[in-house]
Amino acid sequence: MSLVQPARCIAFIGVVTVFSLQLTTPALASAGCSPTVDERSFATAPQLRALNATVAGFGVRATGSPNHSRLISWLERRVDRLPGVSVRSEPFAIQRWRPGPGLLFAGGVVPVAAAIPYSAPGLRSGELVRLPTGTPITAANAGGKIVLRDFPALDRGYLAEPLLDADMVDAGKAGAAGLVVAFPFPHEQVKGYWDPHLGTHYRVPGVFVGSDTAARLAPGTRTTIGVLAARVPAVTRSLVATLPGRSGERIVLDTNTDGVGWVQENGTVALLALAEHFARLPLRCRPRTIEFVFATGHLHRPAEGSEFRARALDAEYDSGSVAFAFVLEHLGTREFLPRDGSLQPTGLAEPSGWFAGSPVLTRTAATALAGRSVDRTFVLPGSDPPVPGRVPPQCSFGGIGTHFHSHLIPTMAMISGPWTLWAPSFGARAVDHDRMRRQVLAAGDAITALAPLPRDQIAGPYLDLRRARAAGAPTCSHDLPPEWAP
């Protein structure tokens, strides 16, 4: 998943309004409806924290696991009791990975921070060999051996996913006995680390170790690696909750339900709070129907529920049934950066991005952020370099917002990518719930402002992009990762 890359920002939003857009319309005002979310009746920061604690309290929500299924059922009960809301499920059959502990023996038991997700179950032995980052893993240097790699030196941990995935695939092709990835941070900070999150079953066992553990490993020694996991068939499901408005045309809000810890994925908390807010409003204050998608499959991406929802919306968009999509992920995050061999809080918010694909969406995002004093947030047109002639020129919206934007649904997406994203050991310390509340209020303000606007005005360039695609212009890839590694 490609997340926020501030170097490509188009605007930094603090307490100063960068663009001007009135968050009110004559239609809302004449109906006696507030032009913004009334924060007096909105979920408080302690209430958001309590909801986040409940979500995190389900433990690791691996896709299709009992923990994940219990969370989905809890979410279903929560939204089903809201006035006017109807809920349905979209099921997906998967070959799930049942997580278990990783094992490492090298002259004794070596503490393991976590098994690399979707690595092969079982025990294997071989000589431990250190291969520096950038050195290809081949049959010649890794066949029958256990490869020791350093975690890639990158600005944020999430950027390492394609490198970790490539190493696991290459180790399998090379006939390696396994892969050990050593963090530059201590065991306690990376305990339970979960990435790559592609959901591709690998052919070798792999484990993460902390820097204190890595110091005990000696290349050339006989080592045994193991992962006590299992591969079992399962059915997982997305929830689609619909709140009727005056028009059947929909605003689609999306996040994922599978995750780990307090950060990934706390977008569920935001959608719950927004659903409760909009369900309390009288019908006259909901110009459009709102669809809340609690998607599955983000940790098992062959069944990425957000992608399948985006495909369905793409197929019906031209009929006029969809206004725009808005994705919320990884909210309220605090910045932790490497210092003196560990991750330390800086006292600042983690930089975040609010991606927007049209001028109206961009101006609305900027005004909403300024109105709620959400700092260290960039309004971005995409996180990848633009490709002239492609529709859209920039495919990535940082996370699962990419699925909707690349399918040419007018889209906004709010996301951050802190070091704590896949490191659940930081717990509640990773999230500032006062900041999270301001972000969710800003999201609610943006939805309120856009709800009565004409559909074509919201879409802007998306309409021309859709026409260009229909005429044969190249577009973004919508391929999902394979369920089994080559």
N, C-alpha and C positions, 0 to 999 in steps of 0.2 A: 504494500500500500504506500503510495506516494503522498506525503503529507505537506505541511506548510513549509514553503521555502521563501522567507521574507525578502531575499535578494531580488525577487521578481515582483515585489509589491507595486501597486499603483497608488495606494494612499495609506497613510498611517493615521489611525483614528484614536484620538485621545478625548479630552473633554471639549475640544474645539470642533465646531461643525465644519466639515470640509466641503460638503455639498449641501445645498438647501433644498429641502423637499418638505412641504407641509404634511404632517401625518394626520391629516383630516380631509374629509371630502364633504361636499354638500349633502350627499345621500345619507351618510352616517349622522351628520349633525341634525338634519331634518327629522331623522327617526329617533332622536334623543339618545343616541349611542355615543359612548366615549371614544375619542379618536386614538386613545392609547389604552394599554392595560391599566386598570386601577390596582395599584400595588397594595392598597389597603386590604383588598380581599384575596390577593394572590398568595400562594404558598410562601411562607417565611423561610429564611435561610435555615433555621433549626428544623423546620419540617422537611425541607429538601435534603438536609443531612440525614434525617431519620429514614427517609425513603431510600437514599443511597446506601445507608447501613443495611437496610433490609435486602436490597439487591446484592450487595457484596456478601451479605451473610449466607447466601445460597452456596458460597464457595466457588470453586472453578466451574464455570458454566460451559464446559466443552460441548460442542454441537451434538445434540441428540442424547446427552448424558442424563441420568436421573436428576441431577442438580438443575440442568438447563430446562428440563421438562417441568420441574416444580416451579421454576421462575415463570415460565410461560403461562402456566395455569394460574399463578398468583396474579400476573398482569391481566389475564383474561377476566378473572373475577373482579378486579379493580375497575377496569373500564366498562365491563358489562353492567355494572350497577349505576353508571352515570345516566342521567335522564336523557332519553332520546337516542342513545348510542346503541348500535347493533354491531355484533362482532362475528367474524367468520375466520376460518383457518385455511391456509394453503399448505398442504403436506408435501414433504420431500423424503424419498427413500435414500438412505446413505449407508456407506460402510464406515461406521464411526470408529474413532480411536479412543479406547477407554484408557485414560491416563493412569499411570502408575509410577513408582519411584525409579530413578536411575541408579545404577550400581557401578562402582569402579573399585577394582582391587589391583594395587601395585605395591607389593611388599606390605600388605595390610589393607584394611578398609579405608578408602579415600572418600571424604564427604562430597556428595554431589548436590548441586543447587537445584537441578531439575533435569528431567529427561527432555531432550529436544522433541517438540510436538510431532507426532506422527512418525517417529522413528521406529524401526523394526523391533518387535518384542524378542526377548531371548538373550542368552549369554554367549559371548564370543571372546576369544583370546588371541593375542598376537603381540609382537614387539611394538613398543610405543615409539613413534617417530614424529618429530616436530617438523612441520612444513610451514615456513613463513607465509604470511598473507601475500597473495599474488602468485605464489608458486602453484602451478596446476597440480591437482591430485590425479595421478595416473596409476595404471597397473604396475609400472616400473618402480615407482617410489612408494606406493601405498598398498599393493596387493598383499592380502593376508595380514596387514599391520593395522594398528590403531593410530589414527592420525590426530596429532595435537595441534590445534590452531588457536591463535589469539583472536578474540573478538575484534572485528574490524574497527579501526580508529576513525570514527565519524562524528559529526557534530551532534547527532541524536541517534539513539539506538534503533529506532524504526527504520532508518536508512540502510541498516545492515541486512534486511530481509532477503533481497535478491542474492546477496553474497552467501548468506547462510544456506539458502535453498540450493544454490549452485554447488556448494561444497558437499551437501548431503547427497545430491544426485550424482556428482562426480565420484564420491566415495563408493557409492553403490556400483557404478559402472566399472570402477577400478578393482572391485573385489576386495575392498578394505574390510577389516574386521569391525571397524567402527570409527566414530569421530568424537573427539573431546574438544569443546570450545571453551577457552579460558578468558574470563572477564578481567578487566583491570580494576574491578571493584570487589570488595570482600563478599564472602559466601552469604552472609545474612542479608545483604542488599539485593542479591540476585536470586534468592531462594524463590522457586516457583516461576521463574522467568518463562514466558510463553511466546516464542517466535522462532521460525516462520509460522504464519497463521494461514497458509495457503490451503491446508487440508489435504495435501498430497501425501499419500503413504510412501515412506521411504524404504529402501532395501537394506539399510544398515541401522544398528542402534547408535544413538548419539546422546551426549549429555553435556550440560553446562557445569562449569566449576568456577568458584570465585578465585580471586587472586591469591588468597591465603592458602587455598587448596592447591592451586597450580604450582606453587613453590615447592610442593612435596613430590611432584612428578618428575621422573628422571628418564629422558629418552634413552632407548636401548634396553630398558627393562621389560620383562614379560608382564603384560597387563591384561586384565579381564574387564570387559565392559558389558553392561547388561541393562535392559529396560524391562520392567515388570508391567507391561501394558497388554492390551488385547485389541483385536480387531473384530467387531461384531456388527451385524446388520441392525439398523435402527430406522425409525421414522421420526423426523423432526418437523416443525411447522412454524410458519409465520402467522402472526395475528394481523388482521385488517379490521380496524374499528372505524365505523362511519357515523359521523354526527351530521344530520341533515341541516341544510341552510335554505335560504329562500330560493336559491337556484341549485339544480342538480350538478352544475359544473363544480369540479372538485379542486380543492387545495390539498396536496398530499404531503404529509409530514412523515419522515422516515428516520429510523435508527435500527441498530441490531440488538438482539437480546443475548446472544452467546458472548462470553467474555470472561475476564479475570479481574479481580480486585475492584477498587473504587473508581478507577478511571475508565477502563475498558469493560463494560460499556455503560456509562452513566447517562447517555442520551435517553435511556428508558425513563429516567427520573424526569427529564425535561418534558418528554411527551406526555407523561402522566399529569404533570402540573398544568401543561397547556390544555390537555383534554378536559381537566376539571374546570379550568377557567372558562373555556368556550362553551362547555355544556351548561354553565350557569347563566349565560347570556340569553336574553329573550331572542326568539327566532328573528325578529326584525333587525337584530344586530349581527346576524350571521348571513351576509349576502351570498356566500357560497357554502356548499357542503365541504366539510373537512374530513379527510381520511387520514387516520393515524396508523402507520405501518410499523409494527414491531417485528422486524425481519429476522429470520434465522440464517444460518449458513455463513456468517462472516469468518468464523474460525474453521469452516469446512467449505471452502469457496467453490468447489464444483456444484454446490447447492446454494449459491449466494442468493438469498431471498430478495435482496434489493435489486439485483440484476434482473431477476425474473419479473419483479413488479415493474421495473422500468421498461422492460420489453412489452408488457401488457399495456402500459400507458402510451408508449410510442405507437402501438398499433391502433389506438383509438383517439390519439390527440387531434388528428385532423377533423374528427367529427364534432369537435367543440366541447368535449366532456371534461377536459382537464385545463386548469388555469396555470398552475406552477407547482413545483416540488421544492421542499425545504428539508435538508438533512442536518441533524444535530448529533455531534459526537465529541467525547472527551472534553467536557466542560469544566470550568472552574479550576483548571490545573495550575499548580504552583511550579515554578522553575527550580529544578535541581541540576547542578552542573558538576563535572569532575573537578575535585580539588584535593590534593594530598592523598591520592590513591582511593578516594571514595566519592560518592555523590553527596553533595552538600546543598542545602537550600540557599538561594540567593536573596530571599526576601521579596522577590518580584513575582509577578504572574508570568507563567509560560506564554511566550508569544503565540498568538492564534491567528487563524485566517477566517475570513468570511468571504467565500467565493460567490460571485454573482455573474450571470451570463448575459445581462442586458442593461442598457443605461438606467431604466427605471428600477430594476432590482439593485443595481449598484448604488444609486442615490438613496433608495429606501434603506439599505443596509447601513450606509454611512450616517444618515440622520438618526436612525434607531440607536446605533452605538453611541453617538454623541449625546443623545437624550438620556441615556442611562449611565453615562460616564464610564464606559467600558474601555480601558486603556490597553496598550500593547496588542492591538488587533489590526490586521491589515485587510483591506478590501481588495480582493484579487480577481483577475480574469481567468486564472488557471495556474497550475504549479509546474507545468511542463513547457518547453519552448514551443512557440507557435509554428505551425507548418502551413505555409501559404497554399491555398487551393484545397486544403482538407476542411471538412465540415464535421464538427467545429475545428477551428485552427488549433485550439488548445483542448486536449481531451480530459486532462486530469483536474478534478476538483478536490484533490487531496485525500479523499477517502471514498466512502460509499456514495457520496454525492456525484462522483464520476459516472456512475451507472446511469443516472437520470440525465445529466448534462450531455454525455456522449450519445445518448439516444435522442438528443435534441428536444428534450422537455425543458422549458424555461426553469432554471434551477438556481437556488441558493444553498450554500452548505457552510456550516460553522464547525470548525475542527481545530484541535491542537495536537502536537506530537511530542510530549515530554519524555524524558528518560524513564519516568514512572509508568508509561503507557503499558508496557508488558512486564513490569516488575511489581507484582502485587504486594511485596513485603512492606512497601511504604504505607499501605493502608490509608486511613483517613487523612494522614498528613499530606497526601498528594493533592488534596482538593480544598480549595477555598470556597466554601458554600455561599458566602456573601457575594463573591464574584460570580459564581455560578447563577445565583438568582438574578443579578444584573444582566447577565447574558441571556437568560431565558426570558426576562422581561423585554429585552431588546428584540428578541425573536418574536415575542407576542405582539409588540408594537408594529414590527414589519408586516406580520401577517394581517393585522388589523388594517394597516394602511393600504395594503395591496388588495384586500378582499373585495372592495367595490370597484376597483379600476377595470377598464375594458381589457379583455383578454389579449387583444392584439397589441395594446400599449405595453402590457407586461412583457410580452414575448419579444418585441423589438426585432433584432436580427435573427432570432431563431426561425422566424417564418421564411426568410430568404434562404437560410441554411437548409431547411427542410425541402424547399423547392430545388435547391442545388443538389441535394442528395438524391431526390427523385429523378433528376436529370443525369445521374451517374457520377457525381463528384465522389472522390474517395472520402471515407469516414473513419472513425476510430474503430479499433478492434474491440469486439465484445466477447472474445474467447475467455473462457474460465480455466483455471488450472486443472490439470488432470487429477483424477482421484488416485492414480497409481503412478509412481515415478518410473521413468523409462529405465 
